[in-house]
Amino acid sequence: MLRRPFASLGLVLSGVMLVSAVGCSGGETVHEVEVTGKITIDGQPIDNGSISFVAADGVARTGGGIIKDGQYIARVAPGEKKVMVLGNKLVGTEPLYQGVPDSPTREKFETVTPPAYNAAHQTPLTATITDGPQTVHFELSKSLK
């Protein structure tokens, strides 16, 4: 009979890691609601990007979502939020590997939102998120400094 002394050690360690991982979750559940809306800059829909809802008190969890064709869907914990937006538009394609003949290409994006919209300490955007699904629209301006 062939013995594998390390096989049982591996099973024990796997079990300990599983119990540790499950135990670390702390059983904390975070209540989030669905927030949807339109997002434009100077009246034009933002092609794609991301939106983040940061707790104004700096304590609660940050929520967010993806912007696609001027609309977003986000999962957010209720409360007062500072809203950060990073908007992009597709401007073409570019080689994946510069200087390599026959390189595959990738989409090339350009940021359309001023940097202040993507900094929690500078963004002028705010929202009060209440319990239950809701719609919140945002109109941004390229002239924000």
PAFI-819376 format. One line per 3 residues: number of its first residue (from 1); their letters; for each residue x, y, z of N, C-alpha, C. Coordinates in nm, 4 decimals. Layout:
N
NUM) a) X:Y:Z:X:Y:Z:X:Y:Z  ...
This chain:
145
1) mlr) 0.0834:-0.1167:0.0000:0.0000:0.0000:0.0000:0.0888:0.1243:0.0000  0.0605:0.2198:-0.0913:0.1387:0.3407:-0.1039:0.0801:0.4481:-0.0130  0.1658:0.5079:0.0713:0.1185:0.6096:0.1650:0.1543:0.7481:0.1129
4) rpf) 0.0648:0.8422:0.1339:0.0870:0.9807:0.0941:0.0677:1.0688:0.2170  0.1757:1.0908:0.2927:0.1614:1.1658:0.4166:0.1194:1.3104:0.3937  0.1546:1.3671:0.2807:0.1222:1.5077:0.2572:-0.0202:1.5265:0.2057
7) asl) -0.0832:1.4199:0.1558:-0.2197:1.4318:0.1052:-0.3156:1.4693:0.2179  -0.3035:1.4059:0.3335:-0.3929:1.4392:0.4442:-0.3637:1.5789:0.4978  -0.2371:1.6197:0.4977:-0.2018:1.7552:0.5406:-0.2668:1.8583:0.4483
10) glv) -0.2674:1.8305:0.3180:-0.3312:1.9202:0.2208:-0.4797:1.9326:0.2461  -0.5459:1.8220:0.2794:-0.6891:1.8261:0.3089:-0.7167:1.9087:0.4343  -0.6348:1.8923:0.5352:-0.6523:1.9676:0.6592:-0.6338:2.1164:0.6331
13) lsg) -0.5279:2.1532:0.5604:-0.5038:2.2941:0.5306:-0.6155:2.3542:0.4455  -0.6672:2.2773:0.3505:-0.7781:2.3251:0.2679:-0.9006:2.3526:0.3539  -0.9275:2.2645:0.4477:-1.0406:2.2829:0.5383:-1.0241:2.4061:0.6260
16) vml) -0.9039:2.4277:0.6778:-0.8771:2.5450:0.7619:-0.8947:2.6721:0.6812  -0.8453:2.6739:0.5567:-0.8584:2.7927:0.4723:-1.0049:2.8208:0.4414  -1.0846:2.7165:0.4172:-1.2259:2.7339:0.3880:-1.2995:2.7920:0.5080
19) vsa) -1.2743:2.7395:0.6258:-1.3373:2.7895:0.7472:-1.2941:2.9330:0.7731  -1.1689:2.9646:0.7510:-1.1194:3.1012:0.7709:-1.1864:3.1978:0.6759  -1.1993:3.1583:0.5495:-1.2603:3.2467:0.4503:-1.4058:3.2726:0.4827
22) vgc) -1.4786:3.1689:0.5217:-1.6190:3.1847:0.5570:-1.6311:3.2671:0.6846  -1.5443:3.2443:0.7790:-1.5496:3.3165:0.9059:-1.5148:3.4630:0.8925  -1.4367:3.5020:0.7924:-1.3951:3.6407:0.7753:-1.5042:3.7298:0.7209
25) sgg) -1.6114:3.6717:0.6681:-1.7148:3.7553:0.6100:-1.7896:3.8335:0.7164  -1.7879:3.7887:0.8395:-1.8493:3.8607:0.9495:-2.0009:3.8635:0.9439  -2.0613:3.8033:0.8431:-2.2053:3.7997:0.8336:-2.2670:3.9366:0.8044
28) etv) -2.1853:4.0350:0.7681:-2.2353:4.1693:0.7426:-2.3081:4.1731:0.6084  -2.4324:4.2210:0.6087:-2.5048:4.2405:0.4846:-2.5220:4.3895:0.4637  -2.5041:4.4319:0.3428:-2.5151:4.5734:0.3098:-2.6420:4.5927:0.2283
31) hev) -2.7261:4.6828:0.2747:-2.8499:4.7123:0.2039:-2.8198:4.8107:0.0920  -2.8476:4.7723:-0.0309:-2.8265:4.8580:-0.1465:-2.9558:4.8678:-0.2258  -2.9730:4.9794:-0.2938:-3.0890:4.9985:-0.3799:-3.0411:5.0230:-0.5221
34) evt) -3.1309:5.0028:-0.6170:-3.0961:5.0277:-0.7559:-3.1235:5.1745:-0.7888  -3.0239:5.2406:-0.8433:-3.0358:5.3794:-0.8869:-3.0073:5.3811:-1.0366  -3.0981:5.4416:-1.1133:-3.0819:5.4513:-1.2571:-3.0960:5.5968:-1.2993
37) gki) -3.0515:5.6270:-1.4188:-3.0702:5.7621:-1.4673:-2.9975:5.7873:-1.5971  -3.0160:5.9102:-1.6445:-2.9478:5.9565:-1.7649:-2.8330:6.0459:-1.7221  -2.7277:6.0451:-1.8019:-2.6124:6.1281:-1.7701:-2.5591:6.1894:-1.8995
40) tid) -2.5540:6.3228:-1.9002:-2.5128:6.3955:-2.0194:-2.4045:6.4964:-1.9843  -2.3335:6.5411:-2.0873:-2.2372:6.6497:-2.0706:-2.2656:6.7512:-2.1810  -2.2943:6.8723:-2.1403:-2.3349:6.9791:-2.2319:-2.4495:6.9335:-2.3226
43) gqp) -2.5440:6.8600:-2.2637:-2.6628:6.8162:-2.3357:-2.6475:6.6902:-2.4182  -2.5263:6.6367:-2.4298:-2.5012:6.5165:-2.5098:-2.4817:6.3950:-2.4192  -2.5426:6.2810:-2.4538:-2.5241:6.1611:-2.3718:-2.3770:6.1200:-2.3648
46) idn) -2.3332:6.0761:-2.2491:-2.1974:6.0230:-2.2344:-2.1982:5.8802:-2.2886  -2.1096:5.8531:-2.3855:-2.1073:5.7224:-2.4529:-2.0891:5.6070:-2.3552  -1.9835:5.6150:-2.2764:-1.9587:5.5096:-2.1778:-1.8681:5.5637:-2.0689
49) gsi) -1.8598:5.4894:-1.9610:-1.7774:5.5307:-1.8482:-1.8255:5.4655:-1.7203  -1.8019:5.5348:-1.6097:-1.8434:5.4813:-1.4802:-1.8961:5.5928:-1.3919  -1.9819:5.5553:-1.2988:-2.0370:5.6476:-1.2013:-2.0200:5.5846:-1.0636
52) sfv) -1.9760:5.6658:-0.9673:-1.9552:5.6177:-0.8302:-2.0288:5.7086:-0.7333  -2.0923:5.6469:-0.6356:-2.1626:5.7187:-0.5299:-2.0836:5.6965:-0.4016  -2.0139:5.8013:-0.3566:-1.9268:5.7932:-0.2394:-1.9991:5.8555:-0.1205
55) aad) -1.9983:5.7872:-0.0075:-2.0654:5.8398:0.1119:-2.0067:5.9744:0.1507  -2.0941:6.0729:0.1698:-2.0500:6.2069:0.2079:-1.9767:6.2052:0.3412  -2.0148:6.1124:0.4311:-1.9493:6.1035:0.5619:-1.8201:6.0228:0.5568
58) gva) -1.7907:5.9625:0.4413:-1.6681:5.8863:0.4253:-1.6677:5.7510:0.4934  -1.7823:5.7104:0.5478:-1.7876:5.5863:0.6245:-1.8570:5.4739:0.5479  -1.9722:5.5015:0.4914:-2.0507:5.3967:0.4248:-1.9814:5.3501:0.2971
61) rtg) -2.0213:5.2356:0.2538:-1.9645:5.1720:0.1347:-1.9940:5.2536:0.0081  -1.8975:5.2560:-0.0846:-1.9146:5.3209:-0.2140:-1.9890:5.2263:-0.3070  -2.0819:5.2816:-0.3834:-2.1547:5.2028:-0.4824:-2.1341:5.2642:-0.6186
64) ggi) -2.1733:5.1933:-0.7214:-2.1567:5.2511:-0.8533:-2.2027:5.1598:-0.9634  -2.1756:5.2048:-1.0854:-2.2166:5.1279:-1.2009:-2.1492:5.1779:-1.3273  -2.1957:5.1257:-1.4377:-2.1396:5.1538:-1.5688:-2.2332:5.2477:-1.6450
67) ikd) -2.1728:5.3421:-1.7169:-2.2479:5.4303:-1.8053:-2.2397:5.3727:-1.9458  -2.3536:5.3616:-2.0115:-2.3577:5.3110:-2.1489:-2.4656:5.3883:-2.2237  -2.4272:5.4541:-2.3323:-2.5207:5.5287:-2.4170:-2.6022:5.6307:-2.3373
70) gqy) -2.5349:5.7000:-2.2455:-2.5997:5.8071:-2.1713:-2.6883:5.7635:-2.0563  -2.6854:5.6340:-2.0215:-2.7664:5.5847:-1.9107:-2.6806:5.4993:-1.8188  -2.7225:5.4917:-1.6932:-2.6487:5.4091:-1.5977:-2.7448:5.3327:-1.5082
73) iar) -2.6928:5.2262:-1.4523:-2.7601:5.1487:-1.3475:-2.6543:5.1251:-1.2413  -2.6869:5.1589:-1.1168:-2.5901:5.1432:-1.0076:-2.6580:5.0785:-0.8867  -2.5779:5.0132:-0.8059:-2.6223:4.9584:-0.6771:-2.5578:5.0443:-0.5700
76) vap) -2.6419:5.1055:-0.4835:-2.5932:5.2059:-0.3900:-2.6613:5.1894:-0.2547  -2.5849:5.2031:-0.1473:-2.6422:5.2047:-0.0123:-2.7086:5.3407:0.0097  -2.8236:5.3457:0.0752:-2.8906:5.4738:0.0992:-2.8042:5.5709:0.1800
79) gek) -2.8280:5.7007:0.1588:-2.7578:5.8047:0.2325:-2.7176:5.9198:0.1434  -2.6519:6.0178:0.2045:-2.6010:6.1338:0.1307:-2.4737:6.0927:0.0563  -2.4661:6.1267:-0.0719:-2.3541:6.0830:-0.1561:-2.2909:6.1982:-0.2326
82) kvm) -2.1620:6.1865:-0.2540:-2.0912:6.2657:-0.3529:-2.0840:6.1756:-0.4754  -2.1086:6.2331:-0.5913:-2.1160:6.1517:-0.7130:-1.9972:6.1836:-0.8026  -1.9248:6.0790:-0.8408:-1.8098:6.0932:-0.9300:-1.8420:6.0273:-1.0639
85) vlg) -1.8011:6.0944:-1.1711:-1.8295:6.0450:-1.3058:-1.7020:6.0490:-1.3885  -1.6742:5.9400:-1.4564:-1.5663:5.9339:-1.5539:-1.6309:5.8952:-1.6860  -1.6380:5.9907:-1.7784:-1.7032:5.9663:-1.9063:-1.6034:5.9592:-2.0193
88) nkl) -1.6293:5.8697:-2.1139:-1.5411:5.8491:-2.2289:-1.6219:5.8432:-2.3565  -1.5543:5.8710:-2.4677:-1.6166:5.8485:-2.5978:-1.5168:5.7760:-2.6866  -1.5697:5.6928:-2.7730:-1.4878:5.6170:-2.8674:-1.4421:5.7111:-2.9783
91) vgt) -1.3110:5.7161:-3.0012:-1.2566:5.8050:-3.1042:-1.1889:5.7291:-3.2185  -1.1881:5.5963:-3.2113:-1.1271:5.5175:-3.3181:-1.0642:5.3916:-3.2639  -0.9636:5.3448:-3.3372:-0.8890:5.2265:-3.2950:-0.7406:5.2591:-3.2973
94) epl) -0.6645:5.1774:-3.2278:-0.5196:5.1936:-3.2247:-0.4560:5.0553:-3.2155  -0.3299:5.0425:-3.2596:-0.2625:4.9126:-3.2498:-0.2472:4.8713:-3.1029  -0.2686:4.7454:-3.0773:-0.2494:4.6926:-2.9424:-0.1017:4.6974:-2.9056
97) yqg) -0.0157:4.6692:-3.0016:0.1291:4.6700:-2.9806:0.1909:4.7709:-3.0773  0.2358:4.8825:-3.0247:0.2950:4.9875:-3.1079:0.4208:4.9368:-3.1774  0.4331:4.9674:-3.3059:0.5522:4.9315:-3.3818:0.5584:4.7867:-3.4259
100) vpd) 0.4547:4.7085:-3.4003:0.4534:4.5673:-3.4404:0.3650:4.5545:-3.5640  0.4227:4.5085:-3.6753:0.3421:4.4916:-3.7963:0.2274:4.3926:-3.7724  0.1145:4.4203:-3.8323:-0.0035:4.3336:-3.8222:-0.0520:4.3171:-3.6774
103) spt) -0.0243:4.4156:-3.5935:-0.0710:4.4107:-3.4549:-0.2237:4.4129:-3.4527  -0.2839:4.3359:-3.3635:-0.4289:4.3496:-3.3475:-0.4592:4.4917:-3.2964  -0.5812:4.5344:-3.3131:-0.6174:4.6689:-3.2698:-0.7129:4.6626:-3.1510
106) rek) -0.7250:4.7764:-3.0840:-0.8198:4.7907:-2.9735:-0.8891:4.9252:-2.9888  -1.0018:4.9384:-2.9231:-1.0751:5.0643:-2.9284:-0.9972:5.1718:-2.8533  -0.9994:5.2936:-2.9069:-0.9317:5.4052:-2.8434:-1.0387:5.5015:-2.7906
109) fet) -1.0281:5.5333:-2.6614:-1.1254:5.6206:-2.5981:-1.0599:5.7518:-2.5558  -1.1419:5.8553:-2.5487:-1.0987:5.9860:-2.5022:-1.1887:6.0253:-2.3851  -1.1287:6.0767:-2.2794:-1.2064:6.1217:-2.1634:-1.2778:6.2510:-2.1999
112) vtp) -1.4076:6.2564:-2.1705:-1.4869:6.3749:-2.2037:-1.5284:6.4555:-2.0805  -1.5032:6.4017:-1.9626:-1.5418:6.4718:-1.8402:-1.4207:6.5410:-1.7788  -1.4371:6.6644:-1.7317:-1.3275:6.7312:-1.6614:-1.2862:6.6510:-1.5380
115) pay) -1.1579:6.6566:-1.5007:-1.1071:6.5776:-1.3880:-1.1809:6.6006:-1.2556  -1.2354:6.7184:-1.2338:-1.3043:6.7462:-1.1066:-1.4234:6.6543:-1.0829  -1.4874:6.6066:-1.1900:-1.6017:6.5167:-1.1733:-1.5593:6.3792:-1.1223
118) naa) -1.4302:6.3481:-1.1316:-1.3836:6.2163:-1.0886:-1.2965:6.2248:-0.9633  -1.3212:6.3275:-0.8817:-1.2490:6.3430:-0.7548:-1.3510:6.3753:-0.6464  -1.3589:6.2906:-0.5451:-1.4615:6.3067:-0.4412:-1.4531:6.4425:-0.3719
121) hqt) -1.3331:6.4974:-0.3567:-1.3185:6.6250:-0.2867:-1.3464:6.7456:-0.3770  -1.3667:6.7237:-0.5086:-1.3912:6.8343:-0.6011:-1.5264:6.8291:-0.6708  -1.5850:6.7132:-0.6839:-1.7077:6.7010:-0.7618:-1.8203:6.7866:-0.7034
124) plt) -1.8923:6.8577:-0.7894:-2.0073:6.9342:-0.7421:-2.1349:6.8497:-0.7370  -2.1267:6.7260:-0.7867:-2.2447:6.6406:-0.7950:-2.2726:6.5725:-0.6611  -2.3986:6.5778:-0.6192:-2.4405:6.5108:-0.4960:-2.5751:6.4437:-0.5209
127) ati) -2.6093:6.3506:-0.4343:-2.7391:6.2834:-0.4420:-2.7777:6.2335:-0.3037  -2.9046:6.2362:-0.2769:-2.9587:6.1758:-0.1551:-3.0280:6.0475:-0.1980  -2.9724:5.9355:-0.1597:-3.0269:5.8052:-0.1979:-3.1162:5.7565:-0.0844
130) tdg) -3.2411:5.7301:-0.1167:-3.3376:5.6823:-0.0181:-3.3619:5.5338:-0.0397  -3.4434:5.4766:0.0462:-3.4746:5.3346:0.0366:-3.5614:5.3084:-0.0862  -3.5311:5.2057:-0.1604:-3.6094:5.1691:-0.2774:-3.5498:5.2201:-0.4069
133) pqt) -3.5871:5.1583:-0.5187:-3.5350:5.1980:-0.6494:-3.5682:5.3448:-0.6796  -3.4780:5.4122:-0.7470:-3.5032:5.5513:-0.7821:-3.4261:5.5914:-0.9062  -3.4681:5.7060:-0.9627:-3.4058:5.7603:-1.0830:-3.3448:5.8958:-1.0495
136) vhf) -3.2174:5.9122:-1.0851:-3.1466:6.0383:-1.0631:-3.0691:6.0702:-1.1912  -3.0990:6.1860:-1.2521:-3.0312:6.2284:-1.3739:-2.9213:6.3291:-1.3394  -2.8138:6.3300:-1.4197:-2.7045:6.4233:-1.3993:-2.6708:6.4929:-1.5309
139) els) -2.6585:6.6259:-1.5250:-2.6160:6.7081:-1.6395:-2.4814:6.7685:-1.6026  -2.3766:6.7305:-1.6760:-2.2422:6.7794:-1.6513:-2.2071:6.8871:-1.7521  -2.1015:6.9623:-1.7214:-2.0549:7.0686:-1.8097:-1.9041:7.0539:-1.8343
142) ksl) -1.8635:7.0659:-1.9602:-1.7209:7.0596:-1.9930:-1.6447:7.1800:-1.9387  -1.7163:7.2864:-1.9056:-1.6490:7.4083:-1.8574:-1.6137:7.4046:-1.7091  -1.6490:7.2955:-1.6375:-1.6134:7.2843:-1.4962:-1.4615:7.2788:-1.4829
145) k) -1.4078:7.3569:-1.3931:-1.2614:7.3589:-1.3707:-1.2267:7.2831:-1.2465
